[in-house]
Amino acid sequence: MSTFMAKKETLNRKWYVIDAAGKPLGRTAAKAAEILRGKHKPEFTPHVDCGDFVIIINAAKAVLTGKKLDQKVYYRHTGYVGGLKAEGYKKIMAEKPEFAMQKAVKGMLPHNSIGDKAITRLKVYAGAEHVHEAQKPEACAE
């Protein structure tokens, strides 16, 4: 008996829609990361990128539990001396909720070439509309 190994050429990628309205940002991101990675499939192979496409809608309506909305901070550095920039999640969720969701999902993916490819299959929208109806996405069971 031999171990089954998935091949990139034989993969069948599907499209899934996740509605983030009223759900915790982290729970939604974890579900999206699982689908992007392909761990929901029985033919999952760790060294092969066998994930599916994910569309997250209503990212603006996702909630942060506890005091995260007031206390959680996103840091980035400009590359210059003293160039540390900080931005609170209250401002991020108000102005660009797609970025907050994308950042959460990216942190849950592997930090290598497989994760880099997987994050390109994530589509995040602040509202309920998306432009991927032609792909016939199916609702993700949560």
N, CA, C and O atoms as a GROMACS GRO file, in nm:
protein
  568
    1MET      N    1   0.085  -0.118   0.000
    1MET     CA    2   0.000   0.000   0.000
    1MET      C    3   0.089   0.124   0.000
    1MET      O    4   0.181   0.135   0.081
    2SER      N    5   0.062   0.215  -0.091
    2SER     CA    6   0.145   0.336  -0.100
    2SER      C    7   0.067   0.458  -0.054
    2SER      O    8  -0.056   0.459  -0.053
    3THR      N    9   0.138   0.559  -0.015
    3THR     CA   10   0.078   0.683   0.031
    3THR      C   11   0.038   0.768  -0.089
    3THR      O   12   0.114   0.782  -0.184
    4PHE      N   13  -0.083   0.823  -0.084
    4PHE     CA   14  -0.131   0.908  -0.193
    4PHE      C   15  -0.068   1.045  -0.182
    4PHE      O   16  -0.066   1.104  -0.074
    5MET      N   17  -0.016   1.096  -0.292
    5MET     CA   18   0.040   1.232  -0.299
    5MET      C   19  -0.035   1.309  -0.407
    5MET      O   20  -0.040   1.267  -0.523
    6ALA      N   21  -0.093   1.421  -0.369
    6ALA     CA   22  -0.164   1.505  -0.466
    6ALA      C   23  -0.064   1.573  -0.558
    6ALA      O   24   0.048   1.604  -0.519
    7LYS      N   25  -0.107   1.595  -0.682
    7LYS     CA   26  -0.024   1.664  -0.779
    7LYS      C   27  -0.096   1.792  -0.821
    7LYS      O   28  -0.218   1.796  -0.830
    8LYS      N   29  -0.018   1.895  -0.847
    8LYS     CA   30  -0.075   2.024  -0.882
    8LYS      C   31  -0.157   2.016  -1.011
    8LYS      O   32  -0.256   2.088  -1.025
    9GLU      N   33  -0.119   1.930  -1.102
    9GLU     CA   34  -0.188   1.920  -1.230
    9GLU      C   35  -0.327   1.857  -1.218
    9GLU      O   36  -0.415   1.886  -1.298
   10THR      N   37  -0.346   1.770  -1.119
   10THR     CA   38  -0.472   1.698  -1.106
   10THR      C   39  -0.570   1.764  -1.009
   10THR      O   40  -0.676   1.708  -0.983
   11LEU      N   41  -0.536   1.879  -0.956
   11LEU     CA   42  -0.622   1.944  -0.857
   11LEU      C   43  -0.744   2.006  -0.922
   11LEU      O   44  -0.738   2.054  -1.035
   12ASN      N   45  -0.855   2.005  -0.849
   12ASN     CA   46  -0.978   2.070  -0.892
   12ASN      C   47  -1.010   2.177  -0.788
   12ASN      O   48  -1.059   2.147  -0.679
   13ARG      N   49  -0.982   2.302  -0.822
   13ARG     CA   50  -1.004   2.412  -0.728
   13ARG      C   51  -1.147   2.462  -0.735
   13ARG      O   52  -1.200   2.486  -0.843
   14LYS      N   53  -1.210   2.476  -0.617
   14LYS     CA   54  -1.346   2.525  -0.607
   14LYS      C   55  -1.344   2.665  -0.546
   14LYS      O   56  -1.241   2.709  -0.495
   15TRP      N   57  -1.456   2.733  -0.551
   15TRP     CA   58  -1.471   2.867  -0.493
   15TRP      C   59  -1.569   2.859  -0.377
   15TRP      O   60  -1.674   2.796  -0.388
   16TYR      N   61  -1.533   2.922  -0.266
   16TYR     CA   62  -1.618   2.925  -0.147
   16TYR      C   63  -1.642   3.069  -0.104
   16TYR      O   64  -1.556   3.155  -0.121
   17VAL      N   65  -1.761   3.095  -0.048
   17VAL     CA   66  -1.796   3.226   0.006
   17VAL      C   67  -1.813   3.212   0.156
   17VAL      O   68  -1.884   3.123   0.203
   18ILE      N   69  -1.748   3.300   0.231
   18ILE     CA   70  -1.763   3.305   0.376
   18ILE      C   71  -1.822   3.441   0.411
   18ILE      O   72  -1.768   3.545   0.372
   19ASP      N   73  -1.933   3.440   0.486
   19ASP     CA   74  -1.995   3.564   0.531
   19ASP      C   75  -1.944   3.595   0.671
   19ASP      O   76  -1.965   3.517   0.764
   20ALA      N   77  -1.877   3.709   0.687
   20ALA     CA   78  -1.814   3.744   0.814
   20ALA      C   79  -1.905   3.828   0.903
   20ALA      O   80  -1.863   3.867   1.012
   21ALA      N   81  -2.027   3.857   0.862
   21ALA     CA   82  -2.116   3.945   0.937
   21ALA      C   83  -2.148   3.887   1.075
   21ALA      O   84  -2.203   3.777   1.086
   22GLY      N   85  -2.112   3.961   1.179
   22GLY     CA   86  -2.143   3.921   1.316
   22GLY      C   87  -2.056   3.811   1.372
   22GLY      O   88  -2.077   3.768   1.486
   23LYS      N   89  -1.957   3.766   1.297
   23LYS     CA   90  -1.868   3.658   1.343
   23LYS      C   91  -1.733   3.717   1.385
   23LYS      O   92  -1.693   3.821   1.332
   24PRO      N   93  -1.664   3.654   1.478
   24PRO     CA   94  -1.531   3.703   1.517
   24PRO      C   95  -1.433   3.699   1.399
   24PRO      O   96  -1.432   3.604   1.321
   25LEU      N   97  -1.353   3.803   1.388
   25LEU     CA   98  -1.257   3.816   1.279
   25LEU      C   99  -1.162   3.697   1.274
   25LEU      O  100  -1.133   3.645   1.166
   26GLY      N  101  -1.114   3.653   1.389
   26GLY     CA  102  -1.019   3.542   1.395
   26GLY      C  103  -1.078   3.409   1.354
   26GLY      O  104  -1.011   3.329   1.288
   27ARG      N  105  -1.203   3.383   1.391
   27ARG     CA  106  -1.269   3.258   1.353
   27ARG      C  107  -1.289   3.251   1.202
   27ARG      O  108  -1.269   3.147   1.140
   28THR      N  109  -1.331   3.363   1.146
   28THR     CA  110  -1.350   3.370   1.001
   28THR      C  111  -1.218   3.351   0.929
   28THR      O  112  -1.211   3.279   0.829
   29ALA      N  113  -1.113   3.416   0.979
   29ALA     CA  114  -0.980   3.406   0.918
   29ALA      C  115  -0.926   3.263   0.927
   29ALA      O  116  -0.863   3.216   0.833
   30ALA      N  117  -0.951   3.196   1.037
   30ALA     CA  118  -0.903   3.059   1.053
   30ALA      C  119  -0.971   2.964   0.955
   30ALA      O  120  -0.907   2.875   0.898
   31LYS      N  121  -1.101   2.983   0.934
   31LYS     CA  122  -1.174   2.900   0.838
   31LYS      C  123  -1.124   2.925   0.696
   31LYS      O  124  -1.108   2.831   0.618
   32ALA      N  125  -1.099   3.052   0.663
   32ALA     CA  126  -1.049   3.087   0.531
   32ALA      C  127  -0.909   3.029   0.508
   32ALA      O  128  -0.879   2.980   0.400
   33ALA      N  129  -0.824   3.036   0.611
   33ALA     CA  130  -0.688   2.983   0.599
   33ALA      C  131  -0.689   2.832   0.578
   33ALA      O  132  -0.608   2.779   0.502
   34GLU      N  133  -0.782   2.763   0.644
   34GLU     CA  134  -0.794   2.618   0.628
   34GLU      C  135  -0.831   2.582   0.484
   34GLU      O  136  -0.776   2.488   0.427
   35ILE      N  137  -0.924   2.657   0.426
   35ILE     CA  138  -0.966   2.629   0.289
   35ILE      C  139  -0.857   2.667   0.190
   35ILE      O  140  -0.831   2.593   0.095
   36LEU      N  141  -0.792   2.781   0.212
   36LEU     CA  142  -0.684   2.824   0.122
   36LEU      C  143  -0.568   2.724   0.121
   36LEU      O  144  -0.504   2.705   0.018
   37ARG      N  145  -0.544   2.663   0.233
   37ARG     CA  146  -0.434   2.566   0.246
   37ARG      C  147  -0.472   2.430   0.189
   37ARG      O  148  -0.385   2.356   0.144
   38GLY      N  149  -0.603   2.397   0.192
   38GLY     CA  150  -0.650   2.270   0.139
   38GLY      C  151  -0.667   2.164   0.246
   38GLY      O  152  -0.682   2.046   0.213
   39LYS      N  153  -0.665   2.203   0.372
   39LYS     CA  154  -0.672   2.105   0.481
   39LYS      C  155  -0.811   2.043   0.496
   39LYS      O  156  -0.826   1.943   0.567
   40HIS      N  157  -0.911   2.100   0.432
   40HIS     CA  158  -1.046   2.044   0.438
   40HIS      C  159  -1.066   1.928   0.341
   40HIS      O  160  -1.169   1.861   0.344
   41LYS      N  161  -0.968   1.905   0.255
   41LYS     CA  162  -0.979   1.800   0.154
   41LYS      C  163  -0.916   1.670   0.204
   41LYS      O  164  -0.818   1.672   0.277
   42PRO      N  165  -0.973   1.557   0.164
   42PRO     CA  166  -0.914   1.429   0.205
   42PRO      C  167  -0.780   1.402   0.136
   42PRO      O  168  -0.699   1.326   0.188
   43GLU      N  169  -0.756   1.464   0.022
   43GLU     CA  170  -0.630   1.442  -0.050
   43GLU      C  171  -0.525   1.548  -0.016
   43GLU      O  172  -0.434   1.571  -0.095
   44PHE      N  173  -0.535   1.612   0.101
   44PHE     CA  174  -0.439   1.714   0.143
   44PHE      C  175  -0.297   1.656   0.148
   44PHE      O  176  -0.273   1.550   0.205
   45THR      N  177  -0.205   1.729   0.086
   45THR     CA  178  -0.064   1.692   0.088
   45THR      C  179   0.014   1.815   0.135
   45THR      O  180   0.002   1.920   0.072
   46PRO      N  181   0.092   1.806   0.242
   46PRO     CA  182   0.156   1.925   0.301
   46PRO      C  183   0.248   2.002   0.208
   46PRO      O  184   0.254   2.125   0.216
   47HIS      N  185   0.319   1.934   0.119
   47HIS     CA  186   0.415   2.005   0.035
   47HIS      C  187   0.359   2.050  -0.100
   47HIS      O  188   0.434   2.099  -0.184
   48VAL      N  189   0.228   2.032  -0.121
   48VAL     CA  190   0.164   2.072  -0.246
   48VAL      C  191   0.058   2.177  -0.214
   48VAL      O  192  -0.016   2.163  -0.116
   49ASP      N  193   0.050   2.280  -0.296
   49ASP     CA  194  -0.050   2.384  -0.279
   49ASP      C  195  -0.182   2.334  -0.336
   49ASP      O  196  -0.208   2.348  -0.456
   50CYS      N  197  -0.266   2.274  -0.252
   50CYS     CA  198  -0.389   2.211  -0.300
   50CYS      C  199  -0.515   2.278  -0.246
   50CYS      O  200  -0.619   2.214  -0.235
   51GLY      N  201  -0.506   2.407  -0.213
   51GLY     CA  202  -0.619   2.480  -0.158
   51GLY      C  203  -0.714   2.532  -0.262
   51GLY      O  204  -0.689   2.522  -0.383
   52ASP      N  205  -0.825   2.589  -0.215
   52ASP     CA  206  -0.929   2.643  -0.302
   52ASP      C  207  -0.932   2.796  -0.291
   52ASP      O  208  -0.856   2.856  -0.215
   53PHE      N  209  -1.020   2.857  -0.370
   53PHE     CA  210  -1.039   3.002  -0.367
   53PHE      C  211  -1.139   3.037  -0.257
   53PHE      O  212  -1.233   2.961  -0.233
   54VAL      N  213  -1.119   3.152  -0.191
   54VAL     CA  214  -1.209   3.195  -0.084
   54VAL      C  215  -1.248   3.341  -0.108
   54VAL      O  216  -1.163   3.426  -0.135
   55ILE      N  217  -1.378   3.367  -0.097
   55ILE     CA  218  -1.432   3.502  -0.104
   55ILE      C  219  -1.490   3.532   0.034
   55ILE      O  220  -1.579   3.460   0.080
   56ILE      N  221  -1.442   3.638   0.098
   56ILE     CA  222  -1.498   3.679   0.227
   56ILE      C  223  -1.577   3.806   0.204
   56ILE      O  224  -1.524   3.907   0.157
   57ILE      N  225  -1.707   3.801   0.238
   57ILE     CA  226  -1.793   3.918   0.223
   57ILE      C  227  -1.830   3.971   0.362
   57ILE      O  228  -1.817   3.900   0.462
   58ASN      N  229  -1.875   4.095   0.366
   58ASN     CA  230  -1.914   4.164   0.489
   58ASN      C  231  -1.799   4.171   0.589
   58ASN      O  232  -1.820   4.152   0.709
   59ALA      N  233  -1.678   4.198   0.543
   59ALA     CA  234  -1.563   4.210   0.633
   59ALA      C  235  -1.579   4.328   0.728
   59ALA      O  236  -1.525   4.325   0.839
   60ALA      N  237  -1.652   4.430   0.688
   60ALA     CA  238  -1.674   4.546   0.774
   60ALA      C  239  -1.763   4.512   0.893
   60ALA      O  240  -1.761   4.582   0.994
   61LYS      N  241  -1.841   4.404   0.882
   61LYS     CA  242  -1.932   4.366   0.990
   61LYS      C  243  -1.872   4.259   1.082
   61LYS      O  244  -1.940   4.212   1.173
   62ALA      N  245  -1.747   4.220   1.058
   62ALA     CA  246  -1.681   4.125   1.147
   62ALA      C  247  -1.655   4.193   1.281
   62ALA      O  248  -1.632   4.314   1.286
   63VAL      N  249  -1.658   4.116   1.388
   63VAL     CA  250  -1.640   4.173   1.522
   63VAL      C  251  -1.507   4.128   1.582
   63VAL      O  252  -1.457   4.020   1.552
   64LEU      N  253  -1.454   4.212   1.667
   64LEU     CA  254  -1.336   4.178   1.747
   64LEU      C  255  -1.385   4.161   1.890
   64LEU      O  256  -1.447   4.252   1.945
   65THR      N  257  -1.357   4.047   1.951
   65THR     CA  258  -1.406   4.018   2.084
   65THR      C  259  -1.322   4.086   2.191
   65THR      O  260  -1.208   4.126   2.165
   66GLY      N  261  -1.378   4.097   2.309
   66GLY     CA  262  -1.306   4.157   2.421
   66GLY      C  263  -1.276   4.304   2.397
   66GLY      O  264  -1.358   4.377   2.342
   67LYS      N  265  -1.158   4.347   2.438
   67LYS     CA  266  -1.117   4.486   2.422
   67LYS      C  267  -1.022   4.506   2.304
   67LYS      O  268  -0.952   4.606   2.296
   68LYS      N  269  -1.021   4.408   2.212
   68LYS     CA  270  -0.927   4.414   2.100
   68LYS      C  271  -0.948   4.538   2.013
   68LYS      O  272  -0.851   4.594   1.962
   69LEU      N  273  -1.072   4.580   1.995
   69LEU     CA  274  -1.098   4.695   1.910
   69LEU      C  275  -1.027   4.820   1.963
   69LEU      O  276  -0.985   4.905   1.884
   70ASP      N  277  -1.015   4.832   2.094
   70ASP     CA  278  -0.950   4.949   2.154
   70ASP      C  279  -0.801   4.927   2.179
   70ASP      O  280  -0.723   5.022   2.172
   71GLN      N  281  -0.759   4.802   2.209
   71GLN     CA  282  -0.622   4.778   2.253
   71GLN      C  283  -0.530   4.720   2.146
   71GLN      O  284  -0.409   4.739   2.154
   72LYS      N  285  -0.584   4.651   2.047
   72LYS     CA  286  -0.499   4.586   1.946
   72LYS      C  287  -0.442   4.692   1.852
   72LYS      O  288  -0.512   4.783   1.808
   73VAL      N  289  -0.312   4.679   1.821
   73VAL     CA  290  -0.243   4.778   1.739
   73VAL      C  291  -0.168   4.707   1.626
   73VAL      O  292  -0.107   4.602   1.648
   74TYR      N  293  -0.174   4.766   1.507
   74TYR     CA  294  -0.100   4.715   1.392
   74TYR      C  295   0.025   4.801   1.375
   74TYR      O  296   0.015   4.923   1.361
   75TYR      N  297   0.143   4.738   1.376
   75TYR     CA  298   0.270   4.808   1.363
   75TYR      C  299   0.331   4.780   1.226
   75TYR      O  300   0.319   4.670   1.174
   76ARG      N  301   0.397   4.881   1.170
   76ARG     CA  302   0.477   4.863   1.050
   76ARG      C  303   0.595   4.958   1.059
   76ARG      O  304   0.590   5.056   1.134
   77HIS      N  305   0.699   4.930   0.985
   77HIS     CA  306   0.819   5.013   0.988
   77HIS      C  307   0.849   5.063   0.847
   77HIS      O  308   0.842   4.987   0.751
   78THR      N  309   0.883   5.191   0.837
   78THR     CA  310   0.909   5.252   0.707
   78THR      C  311   1.044   5.213   0.651
   78THR      O  312   1.065   5.220   0.530
   79GLY      N  313   1.135   5.171   0.736
   79GLY     CA  314   1.270   5.139   0.692
   79GLY      C  315   1.368   5.248   0.729
   79GLY      O  316   1.490   5.229   0.718
   80TYR      N  317   1.318   5.362   0.772
   80TYR     CA  318   1.404   5.472   0.814
   80TYR      C  319   1.420   5.469   0.966
   80TYR      O  320   1.341   5.406   1.037
   81VAL      N  321   1.521   5.537   1.015
   81VAL     CA  322   1.545   5.544   1.159
   81VAL      C  323   1.426   5.612   1.227
   81VAL      O  324   1.384   5.720   1.184
   82GLY      N  325   1.374   5.550   1.330
   82GLY     CA  326   1.259   5.606   1.401
   82GLY      C  327   1.130   5.597   1.322
   82GLY      O  328   1.036   5.672   1.348
   83GLY      N  329   1.125   5.508   1.225
   83GLY     CA  330   1.010   5.501   1.135
   83GLY      C  331   0.904   5.401   1.174
   83GLY      O  332   0.835   5.348   1.087
   84LEU      N  333   0.887   5.373   1.303
   84LEU     CA  334   0.784   5.279   1.346
   84LEU      C  335   0.648   5.348   1.345
   84LEU      O  336   0.629   5.450   1.410
   85LYS      N  337   0.555   5.292   1.272
   85LYS     CA  338   0.420   5.347   1.262
   85LYS      C  339   0.324   5.253   1.332
   85LYS      O  340   0.333   5.131   1.318
   86ALA      N  341   0.231   5.310   1.408
   86ALA     CA  342   0.132   5.231   1.481
   86ALA      C  343  -0.008   5.280   1.443
   86ALA      O  344  -0.031   5.400   1.430
   87GLU      N  345  -0.099   5.186   1.427
   87GLU     CA  346  -0.236   5.219   1.392
   87GLU      C  347  -0.329   5.127   1.470
   87GLU      O  348  -0.313   5.005   1.466
   88GLY      N  349  -0.426   5.184   1.538
   88GLY     CA  350  -0.521   5.105   1.617
   88GLY      C  351  -0.623   5.035   1.530
   88GLY      O  352  -0.656   5.083   1.421
   89TYR      N  353  -0.674   4.921   1.577
   89TYR     CA  354  -0.770   4.844   1.498
   89TYR      C  355  -0.906   4.911   1.489
   89TYR      O  356  -0.984   4.880   1.399
   90LYS      N  357  -0.936   5.003   1.580
   90LYS     CA  358  -1.062   5.077   1.568
   90LYS      C  359  -1.061   5.158   1.439
   90LYS      O  360  -1.161   5.164   1.368
   91LYS      N  361  -0.947   5.222   1.409
   91LYS     CA  362  -0.934   5.301   1.286
   91LYS      C  363  -0.927   5.210   1.164
   91LYS      O  364  -0.987   5.241   1.061
   92ILE      N  365  -0.854   5.099   1.174
   92ILE     CA  366  -0.841   5.007   1.061
   92ILE      C  367  -0.976   4.947   1.024
   92ILE      O  368  -1.012   4.942   0.906
   93MET      N  369  -1.052   4.902   1.123
   93MET     CA  370  -1.182   4.841   1.095
   93MET      C  371  -1.281   4.942   1.040
   93MET      O  372  -1.372   4.906   0.965
   94ALA      N  373  -1.265   5.069   1.075
   94ALA     CA  374  -1.355   5.172   1.022
   94ALA      C  375  -1.318   5.211   0.879
   94ALA      O  376  -1.407   5.233   0.796
   95GLU      N  377  -1.188   5.219   0.849
   95GLU     CA  378  -1.144   5.270   0.720
   95GLU      C  379  -1.118   5.161   0.616
   95GLU      O  380  -1.158   5.175   0.500
   96LYS      N  381  -1.050   5.053   0.656
   96LYS     CA  382  -1.014   4.948   0.560
   96LYS      C  383  -1.026   4.809   0.624
   96LYS      O  384  -0.924   4.746   0.655
   97PRO      N  385  -1.149   4.760   0.644
   97PRO     CA  386  -1.168   4.630   0.708
   97PRO      C  387  -1.114   4.514   0.624
   97PRO      O  388  -1.083   4.407   0.678
   98GLU      N  389  -1.104   4.533   0.493
   98GLU     CA  390  -1.049   4.428   0.407
   98GLU      C  391  -0.904   4.400   0.444
   98GLU      O  392  -0.860   4.284   0.444
   99PHE      N  393  -0.828   4.505   0.477
   99PHE     CA  394  -0.688   4.490   0.515
   99PHE      C  395  -0.675   4.410   0.644
   99PHE      O  396  -0.588   4.323   0.654
  100ALA      N  397  -0.761   4.438   0.743
  100ALA     CA  398  -0.756   4.367   0.870
  100ALA      C  399  -0.782   4.217   0.851
  100ALA      O  400  -0.714   4.134   0.911
  101MET      N  401  -0.879   4.184   0.767
  101MET     CA  402  -0.911   4.043   0.742
  101MET      C  403  -0.797   3.976   0.665
  101MET      O  404  -0.758   3.864   0.696
  102GLN      N  405  -0.744   4.045   0.565
  102GLN     CA  406  -0.634   3.990   0.485
  102GLN      C  407  -0.512   3.964   0.573
  102GLN      O  408  -0.446   3.862   0.559
  103LYS      N  409  -0.483   4.057   0.663
  103LYS     CA  410  -0.368   4.044   0.752
  103LYS      C  411  -0.386   3.925   0.847
  103LYS      O  412  -0.291   3.852   0.875
  104ALA      N  413  -0.508   3.905   0.896
  104ALA     CA  414  -0.537   3.794   0.987
  104ALA      C  415  -0.520   3.659   0.917
  104ALA      O  416  -0.463   3.566   0.973
  105VAL      N  417  -0.570   3.650   0.793
  105VAL     CA  418  -0.560   3.525   0.718
  105VAL      C  419  -0.415   3.496   0.682
  105VAL      O  420  -0.369   3.382   0.694
  106LYS      N  421  -0.342   3.598   0.639
  106LYS     CA  422  -0.203   3.580   0.599
  106LYS      C  423  -0.116   3.531   0.715
  106LYS      O  424  -0.024   3.452   0.695
  107GLY      N  425  -0.147   3.578   0.835
  107GLY     CA  426  -0.072   3.533   0.952
  107GLY      C  427  -0.097   3.387   0.987
  107GLY      O  428  -0.016   3.326   1.056
  108MET      N  429  -0.208   3.330   0.940
  108MET     CA  430  -0.242   3.191   0.969
  108MET      C  431  -0.194   3.094   0.861
  108MET      O  432  -0.207   2.973   0.877
  109LEU      N  433  -0.140   3.147   0.753
  109LEU     CA  434  -0.088   3.063   0.645
  109LEU      C  435   0.062   3.040   0.668
  109LEU      O  436   0.126   3.117   0.739
  110PRO      N  437   0.118   2.935   0.608
  110PRO     CA  438   0.262   2.913   0.622
  110PRO      C  439   0.342   3.027   0.560
  110PRO      O  440   0.302   3.083   0.458
  111HIS      N  441   0.453   3.061   0.623
  111HIS     CA  442   0.537   3.172   0.578
  111HIS      C  443   0.643   3.121   0.483
  111HIS      O  444   0.763   3.125   0.512
  112ASN      N  445   0.597   3.073   0.367
  112ASN     CA  446   0.687   3.022   0.264
  112ASN      C  447   0.618   3.039   0.129
  112ASN      O  448   0.518   3.110   0.120
  113SER      N  449   0.670   2.977   0.025
  113SER     CA  450   0.614   2.996  -0.109
  113SER      C  451   0.471   2.942  -0.121
  113SER      O  452   0.392   2.995  -0.199
  114ILE      N  453   0.437   2.839  -0.046
  114ILE     CA  454   0.300   2.786  -0.050
  114ILE      C  455   0.202   2.888   0.006
  114ILE      O  456   0.095   2.909  -0.050
  115GLY      N  457   0.239   2.952   0.117
  115GLY     CA  458   0.154   3.056   0.175
  115GLY      C  459   0.143   3.178   0.085
  115GLY      O  460   0.037   3.240   0.078
  116ASP      N  461   0.252   3.213   0.016
  116ASP     CA  462   0.250   3.326  -0.076
  116ASP      C  463   0.153   3.301  -0.191
  116ASP      O  464   0.081   3.392  -0.232
  117LYS      N  465   0.151   3.180  -0.244
  117LYS     CA  466   0.059   3.145  -0.352
  117LYS      C  467  -0.085   3.139  -0.300
  117LYS      O  468  -0.178   3.181  -0.370
  118ALA      N  469  -0.104   3.088  -0.179
  118ALA     CA  470  -0.239   3.071  -0.124
  118ALA      C  471  -0.307   3.205  -0.099
  118ALA      O  472  -0.427   3.218  -0.124
  119ILE      N  473  -0.233   3.304  -0.052
  119ILE     CA  474  -0.295   3.434  -0.020
  119ILE      C  475  -0.345   3.505  -0.145
  119ILE      O  476  -0.432   3.591  -0.136
  120THR      N  477  -0.292   3.469  -0.262
  120THR     CA  478  -0.341   3.530  -0.386
  120THR      C  479  -0.479   3.479  -0.423
  120THR      O  480  -0.547   3.541  -0.505
  121ARG      N  481  -0.523   3.368  -0.366
  121ARG     CA  482  -0.656   3.313  -0.394
  121ARG      C  483  -0.762   3.366  -0.298
  121ARG      O  484  -0.877   3.323  -0.304
  122LEU      N  485  -0.724   3.459  -0.209
  122LEU     CA  486  -0.819   3.518  -0.115
  122LEU      C  487  -0.872   3.648  -0.172
  122LEU      O  488  -0.796   3.735  -0.213
  123LYS      N  489  -1.005   3.663  -0.173
  123LYS     CA  490  -1.071   3.786  -0.218
  123LYS      C  491  -1.158   3.835  -0.102
  123LYS      O  492  -1.246   3.763  -0.055
  124VAL      N  493  -1.132   3.958  -0.057
  124VAL     CA  494  -1.203   4.013   0.059
  124VAL      C  495  -1.280   4.137   0.017
  124VAL      O  496  -1.228   4.223  -0.054
  125TYR      N  497  -1.405   4.146   0.062
  125TYR     CA  498  -1.491   4.259   0.031
  125TYR      C  499  -1.557   4.310   0.159
  125TYR      O  500  -1.600   4.231   0.243
  126ALA      N  501  -1.566   4.443   0.172
  126ALA     CA  502  -1.624   4.504   0.292
  126ALA      C  503  -1.775   4.486   0.293
  126ALA      O  504  -1.834   4.469   0.400
  127GLY      N  505  -1.838   4.488   0.177
  127GLY     CA  506  -1.983   4.475   0.168
  127GLY      C  507  -2.027   4.335   0.131
  127GLY      O  508  -1.949   4.240   0.134
  128ALA      N  509  -2.155   4.324   0.096
  128ALA     CA  510  -2.214   4.194   0.066
  128ALA      C  511  -2.199   4.155  -0.081
  128ALA      O  512  -2.223   4.039  -0.116
  129GLU      N  513  -2.160   4.249  -0.167
  129GLU     CA  514  -2.148   4.220  -0.309
  129GLU      C  515  -2.005   4.181  -0.346
  129GLU      O  516  -1.909   4.231  -0.288
  130HIS      N  517  -1.993   4.090  -0.442
  130HIS     CA  518  -1.862   4.055  -0.497
  130HIS      C  519  -1.878   4.031  -0.646
  130HIS      O  520  -1.990   4.016  -0.696
  131VAL      N  521  -1.766   4.028  -0.717
  131VAL     CA  522  -1.770   4.021  -0.864
  131VAL      C  523  -1.737   3.882  -0.916
  131VAL      O  524  -1.698   3.868  -1.032
  132HIS      N  525  -1.752   3.779  -0.834
  132HIS     CA  526  -1.711   3.645  -0.872
  132HIS      C  527  -1.830   3.550  -0.890
  132HIS      O  528  -1.818   3.430  -0.864
  133GLU      N  529  -1.943   3.602  -0.934
  133GLU     CA  530  -2.061   3.518  -0.955
  133GLU      C  531  -2.039   3.417  -1.069
  133GLU      O  532  -2.098   3.309  -1.068
  134ALA      N  533  -1.957   3.452  -1.166
  134ALA     CA  534  -1.933   3.363  -1.280
  134ALA      C  535  -1.863   3.234  -1.238
  134ALA      O  536  -1.874   3.132  -1.306
  135GLN      N  537  -1.790   3.237  -1.126
  135GLN     CA  538  -1.720   3.117  -1.078
  135GLN      C  539  -1.811   3.023  -1.000
  135GLN      O  540  -1.769   2.915  -0.959
  136LYS      N  541  -1.936   3.063  -0.980
  136LYS     CA  542  -2.036   2.984  -0.905
  136LYS      C  543  -1.984   2.941  -0.769
  136LYS      O  544  -1.973   2.821  -0.743
  137PRO      N  545  -1.953   3.037  -0.681
  137PRO     CA  546  -1.902   2.999  -0.549
  137PRO      C  547  -2.012   2.939  -0.463
  137PRO      O  548  -2.129   2.976  -0.473
  138GLU      N  549  -1.973   2.845  -0.378
  138GLU     CA  550  -2.070   2.785  -0.287
  138GLU      C  551  -2.045   2.834  -0.146
  138GLU      O  552  -1.932   2.864  -0.108
  139ALA      N  553  -2.152   2.842  -0.068
  139ALA     CA  554  -2.142   2.891   0.069
  139ALA      C  555  -2.064   2.791   0.153
  139ALA      O  556  -2.081   2.670   0.141
  140CYS      N  557  -1.980   2.844   0.238
  140CYS     CA  558  -1.896   2.759   0.322
  140CYS      C  559  -1.973   2.720   0.447
  140CYS      O  560  -2.029   2.806   0.515
  141ALA      N  561  -1.977   2.591   0.478
  141ALA     CA  562  -2.044   2.544   0.599
  141ALA      C  563  -1.954   2.570   0.718
  141ALA      O  564  -1.837   2.532   0.720
  142GLU      N  565  -2.010   2.637   0.818
  142GLU     CA  566  -1.927   2.674   0.933
  142GLU      C  567  -1.963   2.598   1.057
  142GLU      O  568  -1.902   2.618   1.162
   0.00000   0.00000   0.00000
